[in-house]
Amino acid sequence: MSFERIIGQQRVISILTRAIKNQRLPHAFLFHGPEGVGKEAVAFELAKALFCQEDLIYCDHCRDCTRVSQLSHPDMIVVFPAPKQPKNEELQSVVQSIVKNPYYRTMPWATPSILIDVIRNIKKTVSMTSYENKGRVIIFLDAHRMTTEAANSLLKILEEPLGKTTLILISSQMNLLLPTIVSRCQQLRFDPLHWKDIETALIEREQVSPEQAKIFSRISFGNYRKALELLDENINDRQDLMIDILRKVLLPDQEILLLVEQLVAQEDKKSIKDLLQFMLVWFRDALVLDLLPAKEDFMEKIVNINRLDLLQKFIAEICIWFRANRL
Ligand SMILES: [Zn+2]
């Protein structure tokens, strides 16, 4: 079945399936929406549909489909941000990470861009016929990281007839793209994934235990890439740190300031952001647990089920704190 590697995104899949069946695909797409929701994965599956000769949509096992999965199809170009002179090993590590899992990508560089030289090379390529005469697909990952020069150059490609070339621009920050580029593409919006879809994918694809999948899927807030990144973290340590911080928040002001200073010195921006997301889910759990009638089965509804005792203590403590502070 086509698009079966895709997590959720039924609306996007049905739009694309209809367009493929009716042979009404535009020459340029803009897939936009938050990170980690499968825009890249859908782009590769769409490329299969454009090359595959064996099925109405695509078969996912013929030579063409396999070469798209391996990112080795001669008529598929995948552009991603990189520095001016990247090392070959670094480029290969990015490509291999995408081949391994199109929902994930390593990023060896701090602030890479899509540079004008890359677009110039693409211009040359699209002026020639494709290798296998089945058309060509060019996928731009993080299209918003194009330099202004590169974007202006791409605009010229978009304005000229492209023959059998399909461009797929992918961006989680569409506002950074030139409006003239946006207006020349057919836009397709991707929504955050449902936590249930992420939970199922983690269990089925990553062999994560149901208890852990439950926590990771909620804390990733619809971002499957984020959920995959969280797999490397020790969830119990993060929960303990978060609970410790919340306890200290109930202390006098000066101690909170010391704690904040300590945290900023020890943790990077990303892990502080993660910690805040853990807190959000913790507060959500506290609310749910406090509001649910005692007899109702709350096991299904609580995320931090492995810390149920602490959660109950936290609710009791916070009630005392609110009363003491007359809130
Ligand atoms: Zn195929």
Residues whose N, C-alpha, C, O or C-beta is under 5 A from the ligand:
A	BS01	ZN	C52 Q53 E54 Y58 C59 D60 H61 C62 C65
